[in-house]
Every structure is written in structure tokens, then in C-alpha cells.
């Protein structure tokens, strides 16, 4: 699809319309003195990035399902025990 072209003056007068076109997937090229100087394009978000809370909830549920219930000592606790045995 060819890009929509507008002069700076046209862009100033029709800013909301040009933004709507860009959001709809059309590139808008703004010109000055016959030269392209700016390209207005939509920002494409990553799939699923807007659903972070749902992803975190799914992760928490997965952790619950895979939890073993074991409470092994931490590395620091093991080192403290070894140090206390040495005296």
C-alpha cells in the first residue's frame, strides 16, 4: 500500500486524521518543500505484551502445581552448620 503524503501545513490542519490513518496501518509521509522529512507509522505491540497480569497469574498457578513442598536448607544455612561444627 503506498504511503499517504501530506505537506507540513496539511499535517497541521489534519493531525487527528493522519494519526487515525497511521493507527489503521497506513504510513503517512510528511513533506517540506517537496522532500519527505517525516514518516508517521503505528507502533506495533508485541503479541501478548498487553496481557502481563494474566501471564503472571498463569505463572503463579504453574508454580503451585509444580511445588514439591520440600524445604531444603539454603546454601547459607548449610555453610553456617559446617562452620559451627568446626568450632
N, C-alpha and C positions, 0 to 999 in steps of 0.2 A: 504494500500500500504506500503510495507516495505521501510524503510529509506535507502537511498544511503549511503554507508560508504566509507570514504577516510582517508588515513593517513595524517598527517600534511604535509609531503613532497608532496603528491598528491594534497592536497588542495592548497598549494603554487603555484604549477605548473598549476593548472586548476581553479584558483579562479573565473574567469568570468563565466566559465561553471557551476560551483557549485552554484553560485548566480542565474544564469538563471534557474537551476533546482528548487531551493527554490522558486523563483518567480512563477514558474509554479505549485507550490503546493506540491512539494516533499520535505520531510525532508532530510537533509544531516547531517550525524553524522561524526564528525572528531575524529580520534583516535590517541593515542600516546602510544606506547609500548603495543598495543593490547587492551587498555582500552578506552572506549568512554569518551571524555573530553569536547566536544562542540557539540551543535545541532544548525544547521543553518535552520531557518524557515522563511517563508514570514510573513510580518506584514499584518494582515487583517484589512482594514479600515472599519469604521462603515458605514453602508448604508447611503447615503445622506450627509456624512460629507464633501465631496469634493465639494458640491454644495451650500455652505453657502450664496453666493451672491444671488442666485435665491430664497433661503428661506427668506432672508431679504427683497427682493423685494415683495415677496408674503405677508409677514407680514405688510409691509408698505401699500400695497393695501387693506388688510383687515382692517387696522386702518382707511383708508379713507372711506371705505364702511360703517363702523360702527360708524363713528363720528356723534355726535348729534348736534354739533355747539354750545352747551351751554358753557358759560364761567363763571361758578360759582366762587365766590371769594375763594381764598385759605384759609387754616386754619389760616395762619399768618395774612392775611388781616382781617379776621373776628375777631381775637383777638385784632388787632390794633384798630378796630372800637369800640369794647367793652371797651377797655382801655381809649379811647378818650371820650367816653360817661360818664365815671366815673369821669373824670376830673383830 
